[in-house]
C-alpha cells in the first residue's frame, strides 16, 4: 500500500479501528454484551418463526405492516428489529448485527446504540405509512400494495448506526459511501426497503445536525466540551 493510501486509511479508520481493537483486546467478548444478546435473540426468532407452531407468535410480537393500526405497530417495532426477514438469508442479518452493532456498542455505548437503532427503525416504519399515503406517482411515494409487506429486520438500524458512527469518528468518506450506496439501491430497486433505509439515514442526520448545533452553541458560550462529545475522542463504554 502506498504512503498516500496508508495516510488516507489512517485518517479515515485509525481512531475507529483503534477504539474497537483496544476494547476487544482488553475486554474480548465482554465489550459487546448487548450485541451478542441481539445475535442470540435474532437466532431464536429465526428458529421459532420457521416452526409451524412458532410463526404466528413471532408475527404477533414482532411483525410490522403499514396496514396495521399505529399503536400495535409501535409496540412491535422494537422487537421487529430482531425478527429476520423470511425472504432473506438469516446469516446476513446476523453478520450485520454482529459487525455494526458491535462496533457501535464499543464506540457509542449500549444505550446510545439502542436509541439510534430504534430511531432509525422507527423512521423507516413511519415512512412506510407516509409513502403509501402519498401514492406511487411521487418520488417519495409507495404503491398501496406495500401496506401488506412484512417490515422486519435490522437493516434500517444498521444503516443508521453506520452513518452515526462514521460521523462521531470523522470517517467522512465511509459515511458518504454508505449514503451513496443507499441512494443507488433505491435507483436500481425502487422498493419499500430501500426507501426505508433513506428514511433511517434522514432521521440520523437530523440527530447529527442537532448535536452539531448544540456543540457549536457550547463553544460560542465558552463552555469546554465534555469528554465523549464531538470535540473529544469518544471513550470506550460498555
N, C-alpha and C positions, 0 to 999 in steps of 0.2 A: 504494500500500500504506500503510495507516495506521501510526501510530507504534507501536501495540501489536503489530501483525503484524511490523513490522520488528524490534522488540526481540526478539520470540519467535524469528524466523529467525536473528538474530544470536547469540542464546544457544544455539539448537539446532544450527545448522550453521556458525556462524562459525569456531570453531577447526578443524573438519574441512575446510571449504572452503578456509580459508587455507593449511593444510598442503598440500593437494592442488594448489592453484593455484600456490603458490610452487615446488613440485617440478617441475611441468610447465613453468612459465615459465623456470626456471633450467636444467633438465636435459632438457626436452622428452621424447622417447620413451626416452631413456636412463634415465628414472626408473622405467620399468616393464619391464625386460627379461624377467623371468620371466613376466609376464602376456602379453607378445607371443609368447613361446615357447609358452605354453599355447594361445593362439588358433591359432597355426600348427599345433600338434600336433593339436588338435581338428579343424581343417580337413582335415588329411591323413587322419585316421581316417575322417572323413565320406566323403571321396572314395574311399578304399580299400574301405570296407565296402559301398559301393554297386556295386562291381565283382564280376562273377561269381567271379573268382579271389581277391578280397580279403575277402569276407565271413567265411569260416571262420577265416582267420588272425587277424582282428581279434577274433572271438569267443574264440579260444583264448587271447589275451593280455590282453583287457580286458573280457570279458563275465562278469558275476557273476549267479548264480541261487541262491536259498536252498536248492535241492536239491543244489547242488554240494558236494563234500567241503570241509570248512572250510579245509584247508591250501591247495589251489589257489585257493579264493575269496579268501583273504587276500593271496596273491601277485598276484592280478589287480586287487585293489581300488584300488591307486594309479593304475593306468592307466585303470580304469573311469571315473574322474572325467572323462577327456578323450575318452571314446567317446560321441558324441551318440546319444540315443535315436532309433531308426528311425521311431517313430510321431510325432515332434515335429519342427517346422522347425528346421534347424540354426542359422539366424540367431539364434534365441532363446538357444541355448546360448552362441554366440559373443558376443552382447551381454552376457549375464550375466558371462561370464569377463572381458571387456574392462572393464566398468564396476566390478564388485565386486572382482574380483581386483586390478585396477589401483589402486583406492582403498586396498585392504588392503596391497598391496605398498609403497605410498608411506608409509602411516601405521604399519604394523607391521614392515616389513622382509620380505624374501622368505622367510626360513626360518621365521619365526613364521607367516606367511601359509600356507605349505605345511603346517605342523604342524596348524594349526587346521582347514584344509581337509580334511586326511586324517582327523583325529579325527572331524569331522562326518560324512564319508563312511563311515568305518568304523562309527560308531554306527548309521547307517541300515542298513548291510549286516548287522550283527549283530542289530539289532532284528528284521529280517525273519524270521530263524530263530526268535527267541523268540516273535514274534507268531504264527507258524504252529504252533509247539508249544502255545501257549495255546488255539488254535482260534478259530472265528468267533463264538462266543457272548459272549465278554467284550469290554469296550470297547477293550482293548489287543490283542486277538487278530486273526488274519487267517485267511482260508479257505485250505485246503490247496492250492488251485489257484494261489495266489500264489507257491508254491515254484518254479514254472516261468517266472515273469515275469523277463525280462532286466532287470537292475538296473544301468543305466549313466547317465552324465550328471553335470553339475556342480551340479545344483540343491541338493542337501543341503549341499555345501560352501559354496555361495553364501549360503544362509540362515544357516549357522553363522558365516561371516565377517561378514555384515552385523550380526548381533547383537553379535559381539565388538567390532567397530569402533565401533558405537554406544556400547557400554559404555566403551571406552577414551576416547572423546571426549565422554562425558556427553550424548549425543544421546538422552535418555531417551524422548521421545515417538516418535521414529523407530524406536528399538529395540522399543518396546512395540507399535507399529503392525505391525512385521514379525511379531512373535509372534502377535498377534491375527489377522493375515491367514492365518497358517498354521493356526491353530485353526479359523477359518471354512472354510478349504479342506477340512479333514477333515470338518467338519459337513456341508458341501454334497456333497462327493465323497469318500466314505469308502473310500479305496483305499490301496495299498501306498505310493505316492509321497508322499501327504500325511502318512501316519503316520511315514514315514522322515524327513520334514522336522522333525516334532516330536521325534523321537529325536535328530536332529542338534542342535536347539536345546537339548535337555536336557543333552547332553554338553558343549556350550559353556558352559551355565550352571554346570555343575559346575566347569569350569576357572575361570570368573569368580569363583565362590564361594571357591575355594581361594586365588586371587590376592588377593581382598579380605581373607581371613583372614590371609594372610601379611603384607599391608600393615599391617593393624591391629596385628599382633603386633610388627612392627618399630617402629611408632610408640609402642607401650606400653613397648618396651625402650629408647626414647630414641635409636634409630638413624635418622639422616636418610635419607629415601628417595632412591634414585639417580635421576638423570635418565632418563626413559623408563618409570618405573613410574607407578602410577596417580595419585600426588600431583604429578606434573610433567606439563607438556605434552609428549606423546611426540615425540621428534625425528624428523626425516626420515631414513630409512635405506633404502639400496638393497637 
